Amino acid sequence: MNDLIQNTEKLHTTELGAIRIQKNLGIDADDIVEWCKETIKQANIIIGQGKNWYAYGNGIVITVNAHSNTIITANKINAKVRTMEKSDYACLNEFLYQAIFIPDGEKLPPRTIINDPEIFIYIKDFGNKSGDLGVVAEQNGQVVGAAWTRIISAYGHLDNSTPELAISILPEFRGYGIGTKLMNKLFELLKENGYRQTSLSVQKDNPAVRFYQRLGYEIAQEKHDHVGHEDYLMIKAL
């Protein structure tokens, strides 16, 4: 069991801390500490980082000092997006795995699936190929999402001048607008580097199709991938 959950009864905050939390979240709870305790117990994920615990759930992150059990603050999830750095490349294995679409009712594939050459091509030796550009989203210093492009002979390949885009967000951070932020930042980066369009491949029954369409992607072709899934090849002009 997570140490923060085990110690919820020890949690406390200062008068200023309670005022800050009420202001940040726009809530009017009679007892902020009790409200935070219940929210932490229902958190989707709790991450220990440095001297703090971060409890995420329902669009909120609560920050707790791990040594004193003091609730420092609480904020709405609002990830910051920046250009991907070389040090971020180590995260791409995890984000490649999280990018795999799993239909409802199907089991998660083994993590070794990313070693399939048809999949691993999206990150192999990233940074060394034409069109290798990326952005990441950070929440409290943790990278929680990434979007990147490559010009490769993969599922969404159009031609040798069109970067193919991939995007991935950790499950606990989906639904908070992070994907839109990542995509718009990556579109800007692509334009700055002289690209006029980008492509992607997505399974036809993936709800993300509508997300891509809202961002300006259009269906250019229907096709099958190497294991027989029905996919769309989509293109967006920049």
KEFI-997723 format. One line per field, with one value per residue (C-alpha): residue in three letters; x negated, y, z negated; residue number from 0. Coordinates in steps of 0.25 Angstrom, whole numbers, plus 5000, padded with zeros to 4 digits. Layout:
// residues N
residuo <- ALA;...
east <- X;...
north <- Y;...
up <- Z;...
num <- NUM;...
END
This chain:
// residues 238
residuo <- MET;ASN;ASP;LEU;ILE;GLN;ASN;THR;GLU;LYS;LEU;HIS;THR;THR;GLU;LEU;GLY;ALA;ILE;ARG;ILE;GLN;LYS;ASN;LEU;GLY;ILE;ASP;ALA;ASP;ASP;ILE;VAL;GLU;TRP;CYS;LYS;GLU;THR;ILE;LYS;GLN;ALA;ASN;ILE;ILE;ILE;GLY;GLN;GLY;LYS;ASN;TRP;TYR;ALA;TYR;GLY;ASN;GLY;ILE;VAL;ILE;THR;VAL;ASN;ALA;HIS;SER;ASN;THR;ILE;ILE;THR;ALA;ASN;LYS;ILE;ASN;ALA;LYS;VAL;ARG;THR;MET;GLU;LYS;SER;ASP;TYR;ALA;CYS;LEU;ASN;GLU;PHE;LEU;TYR;GLN;ALA;ILE;PHE;ILE;PRO;ASP;GLY;GLU;LYS;LEU;PRO;PRO;ARG;THR;ILE;ILE;ASN;ASP;PRO;GLU;ILE;PHE;ILE;TYR;ILE;LYS;ASP;PHE;GLY;ASN;LYS;SER;GLY;ASP;LEU;GLY;VAL;VAL;ALA;GLU;GLN;ASN;GLY;GLN;VAL;VAL;GLY;ALA;ALA;TRP;THR;ARG;ILE;ILE;SER;ALA;TYR;GLY;HIS;LEU;ASP;ASN;SER;THR;PRO;GLU;LEU;ALA;ILE;SER;ILE;LEU;PRO;GLU;PHE;ARG;GLY;TYR;GLY;ILE;GLY;THR;LYS;LEU;MET;ASN;LYS;LEU;PHE;GLU;LEU;LEU;LYS;GLU;ASN;GLY;TYR;ARG;GLN;THR;SER;LEU;SER;VAL;GLN;LYS;ASP;ASN;PRO;ALA;VAL;ARG;PHE;TYR;GLN;ARG;LEU;GLY;TYR;GLU;ILE;ALA;GLN;GLU;LYS;HIS;ASP;HIS;VAL;GLY;HIS;GLU;ASP;TYR;LEU;MET;ILE;LYS;ALA;LEU
east <- 5000;4995;4989;4997;5010;5005;5003;5015;5020;5007;5009;5011;5009;5007;5018;5011;5010;5025;5028;5019;5025;5039;5035;5028;5039;5051;5057;5064;5062;5064;5052;5041;5032;5043;5047;5032;5032;5044;5039;5025;5032;5039;5027;5024;5009;4999;4985;4974;4964;4953;4958;4973;4984;4993;5007;5015;5029;5042;5033;5027;5013;5011;4996;4992;4979;4974;4967;4976;4990;4993;5003;4995;5005;5015;5017;5024;5016;5010;4998;4987;4983;4969;4959;4954;4939;4929;4931;4946;4943;4942;4957;4960;4961;4972;4979;4979;4985;4996;4999;5004;5019;5025;5040;5050;5050;5036;5024;5012;5001;4988;4978;4969;4978;4971;4959;4967;4959;4972;4974;4960;4957;4965;4954;4942;4929;4939;4932;4924;4934;4940;4953;4949;4956;4964;4971;4974;4984;4979;4987;4979;4966;4971;4973;4987;4989;4981;4983;4973;4971;4962;4960;4960;4967;4977;4992;4995;4984;4988;4976;4961;4964;4976;4973;4982;4988;4989;4995;4996;5001;5000;5014;5016;5014;5024;5036;5030;5026;5012;5013;5018;5007;4996;5002;5002;4988;4983;4990;4983;4970;4972;4975;4963;4955;4961;4971;4984;4992;4992;4998;5002;5009;5020;5029;5043;5050;5041;5048;5036;5040;5050;5039;5030;5041;5044;5030;5031;5027;5034;5035;5027;5028;5033;5023;5019;5007;4998;5007;5020;5025;5034;5027;5028;5017;5019;5013;5012;5008;4999
north <- 5000;5014;5021;5033;5025;5018;5032;5039;5041;5049;5059;5074;5087;5102;5113;5119;5105;5103;5117;5114;5101;5107;5118;5109;5099;5109;5100;5103;5091;5092;5084;5085;5074;5064;5068;5065;5052;5047;5052;5045;5032;5032;5037;5030;5030;5035;5038;5040;5050;5057;5062;5061;5052;5056;5050;5051;5049;5056;5066;5070;5068;5069;5072;5066;5068;5053;5056;5065;5060;5074;5077;5088;5091;5086;5090;5086;5078;5087;5081;5090;5086;5088;5084;5070;5069;5058;5054;5051;5041;5030;5032;5028;5013;5015;5025;5016;5005;5014;5019;5005;5005;4994;4992;4991;4976;4973;4969;4978;4973;4970;4981;4973;4977;4990;4981;4977;4984;4990;4997;5000;5008;5019;5022;5014;5023;5035;5048;5043;5043;5054;5059;5055;5065;5064;5071;5067;5070;5072;5072;5075;5072;5058;5055;5051;5052;5052;5055;5053;5051;5044;5041;5026;5015;5012;5011;5026;5028;5037;5042;5045;5060;5057;5054;5044;5047;5039;5044;5037;5041;5033;5027;5035;5048;5046;5055;5068;5075;5071;5064;5077;5085;5075;5074;5089;5091;5080;5087;5100;5092;5086;5099;5105;5094;5096;5085;5087;5075;5063;5049;5039;5025;5021;5009;5012;5008;5017;5028;5037;5038;5049;5056;5057;5062;5073;5077;5078;5064;5058;5043;5041;5026;5013;5002;4990;4989;4977;4969;4972;4984;4994;5007;5021;5029;5043;5056;5070;5083;5092
up <- 5000;5003;4991;4994;4993;4980;4974;4978;4963;4961;4972;4968;4974;4970;4970;4982;4988;4987;4993;5004;5008;5007;5016;5026;5028;5025;5015;5002;4993;4978;4975;4986;4979;4979;4993;4997;4990;4997;5011;5008;5004;5018;5026;5039;5037;5026;5029;5020;5025;5017;5004;5008;5011;5023;5023;5036;5039;5045;5051;5038;5033;5017;5013;4999;4992;4990;4977;4969;4976;4979;4990;4997;5008;5018;5033;5045;5055;5064;5071;5078;5092;5097;5108;5106;5101;5103;5089;5092;5102;5091;5088;5102;5100;5089;5098;5110;5102;5097;5111;5115;5116;5108;5111;5100;5094;5100;5091;5090;5099;5093;5093;5102;5113;5116;5120;5132;5144;5149;5136;5131;5144;5138;5127;5132;5131;5130;5132;5144;5155;5164;5158;5143;5135;5122;5111;5097;5086;5071;5059;5046;5054;5058;5073;5075;5090;5103;5117;5128;5143;5152;5167;5168;5176;5165;5164;5167;5177;5189;5195;5192;5189;5179;5165;5158;5145;5132;5119;5105;5091;5079;5076;5063;5070;5081;5083;5078;5091;5091;5104;5111;5105;5110;5124;5125;5120;5130;5141;5138;5137;5151;5158;5152;5158;5172;5172;5180;5175;5166;5166;5157;5156;5147;5146;5151;5138;5129;5123;5126;5140;5136;5128;5140;5149;5139;5141;5156;5160;5172;5176;5189;5190;5183;5182;5174;5165;5164;5154;5162;5154;5162;5162;5167;5173;5169;5173;5168;5175;5167
num <- 0;1;2;3;4;5;6;7;8;9;10;11;12;13;14;15;16;17;18;19;20;21;22;23;24;25;26;27;28;29;30;31;32;33;34;35;36;37;38;39;40;41;42;43;44;45;46;47;48;49;50;51;52;53;54;55;56;57;58;59;60;61;62;63;64;65;66;67;68;69;70;71;72;73;74;75;76;77;78;79;80;81;82;83;84;85;86;87;88;89;90;91;92;93;94;95;96;97;98;99;100;101;102;103;104;105;106;107;108;109;110;111;112;113;114;115;116;117;118;119;120;121;122;123;124;125;126;127;128;129;130;131;132;133;134;135;136;137;138;139;140;141;142;143;144;145;146;147;148;149;150;151;152;153;154;155;156;157;158;159;160;161;162;163;164;165;166;167;168;169;170;171;172;173;174;175;176;177;178;179;180;181;182;183;184;185;186;187;188;189;190;191;192;193;194;195;196;197;198;199;200;201;202;203;204;205;206;207;208;209;210;211;212;213;214;215;216;217;218;219;220;221;222;223;224;225;226;227;228;229;230;231;232;233;234;235;236;237
END
